[in-house]
Amino acid sequence: MSSDEIFSVEAILAKSLDRARGPHGTLESHYLVRWEGYGPSEDTWEPRSSLLVGASESVLEFDRITTPFTLLDMRERRQEPEYLVRYGVATNDIAPSPLYQKMWQTERDLKRSQSKRAVTEAIRELREAKGLPTTPTRLPPSKQTLAKSISDPPTKADLRGAVITGARSSTTGRGTRVYEYLVGWGISSRKQPQWLPYGYLKPVFGDRVGRAIHDFRRREAQLQSTPPPAEPLSEYELQRQRNIAENSSLMRELGLDAGSG
């Protein structure tokens, strides 16, 4: 592009995620511009103050919408999946720009700035395209180390057979008491039992959290109230007791009962 030309804004494609200094030295948002008569390779980031001089309507119109985004990829993390997000307009009529900003974000981060419905639909479409379950089990973050990575989430069959089989508590460095529960996934599941903090139980048991904990405590109480089975006597002890019984019977017959005289 020549500096002697007069350029017209064809479209504003994106708004910067962070502010940067403009021509007047103040921090301001920048906008990714597609220039009329030029292709994606000629796109440029322009400060808001410069665009307001000749393209104020385009800027104000773009400000009224939520910044468009596209999910390009995903990766599993211990607490929850992360998605590679590209911010900018992407339609059949507008070719994507090589200058779009990209960043890895969780679903929760995305929903802070985007429509929750749009985020949910975009994640569903991406997972479907990758052949993954469209409604993955998401567990809330925790500082506790899990026995198994969340990248191997339980299946629907695992969730149906889930049962609490153990409990433990620990104290963090800040003195906070943390409770964890050992969750088994049913007889037919290949998943190993997993220690989960209390906050993780809701996604597993749903509204049955209270009932699951109650059932576990009831089973524990029954086990503690049941006396342990007696150990089997050795052959020597059995013979000794038979001899004592026979001797006692013989002494009673002879009138020599140890209790008499």
N, C-alpha and C positions, 0 to 999 in steps of 0.2 A: 504494500500500500504506500502510495506517495504522500508526503506531508502537504502537498499542494491541493489534494483532493478534499472534497466535502463529503463526509460519510453520513449515511443515514442508518439508524438502528432498525434492523429487520425484526429482531426479537431479543428479549432478555431471557437467558437460559437458566441462570442460577444466581443465588445470593451467597456471598461468602459466609462461612460458618463462624469466622472470627473477624473482628474489625482490624483495620490497618490504617496507617497514617495516609491522609490524602494530600493534595497539592498545597493545602494551607497548614499542614503540620498537625491537624487534629485527627483523632481516631474516628473512622467512619466505615460503614459497610461498603463493599465493592460488589459489582454486578458483572456477570459474565455475558458479554454482548456478541451476538451474531450480526455482522454488518451486512447491509443490503448489497447484493451482488458478489458476496464473498462466501467461501466455504468454511467448514469447521477449522481448517488449519490456520485461518486468519482471525479466529475468535480471540478476544482480549478481555482482561479484567479491568474494569473502569471504576473509579471512585464515584460514590453517589453524588457528591457535589458537582462533578463535571457533567454527569448525565442530566441533572436537573435543569441545566441551562437549555438543552435542546430536546430532551427526551423525557420530560417530567411525567407525562401521561403514562409512558411505558413503565417507568419506575414505580409510580403510585399504583398502577394496576397490578404489577408483580407483587408489591407489598401486601396487597389484599388477599393473596392466596397463600396457602401453606407451601413451603418449598417442596417441589416435586422430588421424588426419590425413586430409586430402583434397587432391588436386592440382587447382587451379582453372584454371591456365594455364601456359604456358611461353614462354620467349624464348631466342633464340640468342645466345650470347656467343662471343668469340674462342676461348676455350679449351674450354668445354663448355656445354651448355644449362643454364638455370636454371629452376626451377619455383616457381610461386606456391603456397605451402603454407598451408592453413588448418588450425589445430590445434583439435580438438574433436570430440565425438561427432556423427555424422551418420548416422541410420538412418531407416527408414520410419516408426518410431514416435515419433521425437523430432525436432521441427523445429529447423533450425539456428539458432544464436543470432547476433544482430547484433554481439555483443561478442567473437566469436572472434578470436584473434590470427592475423595473416597475415604471412608474410615470404617473400622470394625466397631459395631455396637450391638448391645443386647436388645432383646425385644422391649425390655423395660425402659432402656435409654431412648429408643425410637419413639415410644409412646409419650414421652415427655414433650416432644416437639411436633409430633405428627398425629393425624387422626387414628384413634385406636382401631377403628374398623378397617382403615386402609392398611395399617401395619399387619393386622391379623390376616387379611386377605393376601397380602404380598408374601407373608411367610408361608401360608398354605400353598400358594402357587409354586413357590420355590421348592418346598419339600416334596410336593407332588412331582415336579419335574425331575427331582433327584431320586424318585422312587422310595421316599421315606414316608413314615406315618405322618399324616397331615395334622394330627393332634398329639404331639409328643407330651410325655409327662414332664412337667417342669417343677423343680423343687426350689424352694427359696434359698438364698445364700446362707452360709453358716461358717463360722470359724473352725468348726470341728472337722477333723480329717475323717473322711468316709472310708469304710472298709473296701469299697469298690467305686470306681469312677462313675460319675453321672453320665458319661458318654455311653454307658450301657444301661439305658433306662428300662424299667420293668414293662413287660407287655400287658395287654388287657387281661390275659389269662393269669399272669403273675399277680396282678392287682386283685383279681377275684379270689385268689387263694391266700392272700396276705394275712398273716397272723403275727401278733407280738409274742415272742418267746423268751424275752429277757429284758432287763432294765439295769441301768447303772447311772451314776451321777459323778460329776467332777467339778472342780472349781477353777475358773480361769485366773490369769494373772491379776485381773482387776477385782477378784473376789466374787465374781458372779457364778452362781450355781447353775450348771448346765446338765440337763437330763437327756439321756439317750436311751433308745429302745431298740432291741434286736428284732428285726422283722424278717420272718421267713416267708417264702413266696409260694408255698403249697407243695404237695408231694410230687406233682408232675412237672414242676419248674426245674430248669437247670441252673438258675441263678443261685449263688451262694447267699446265705442269710447276711443281712446288712445292718450295721449300727446306724441309726438315724436320729438326729436331734428331734426334740418334740415338734419344732416348727415344720419339719419335713413330713409329719404324719398326715396332715390335712390332704396333700395331693395324693397320698396313697390310699387312705381310708375314707376320704370325703367326710360325710356327716356321721360316719361310724367311728370316728376317733375315740370319743368318750366310751362307747360300747367296747371297742377293742382293748382299751386300757383296763376297763372294769373286768372284762373276761380274763385278762392276763393276771390281774391281782387276785381274782377269785381262785384261779387254778393254783397260784402260788400259795394261797392260804390253805387250800386243801392238802397240798403236798406237805406243808409244814405241820399240819395237824395229824397226819397219818404216821403212826409209829413205824420205824424201819423194820423190815422183816428180820426175824431171828435167824442167826447164822446156823446152818445145819451142824449137828453134833458129829464129832469124829467117831469112828468105830470103837476106839478105846473108851471114850466117854459113855457111849451107849452101853457097852458091856459092863462098865463100872456101875452104872445106875441099875442095870438088871441084877447084878450081884447083890447090891445093897437091898433091893426089893425082896430078893429071895431070902437073904439072911434075916430080914425083919419078919418075914412070914414064918420062917422056921422057929425063931425065938418066941413068937406069939404062941405057936403050937406047943412048945415045950414049957410054956408058962414063964419064960424068961424075958418078957417084954422090958425093954430098957426103961419104960415109964414106971414099972412097978418096983416095990421094995427098994 
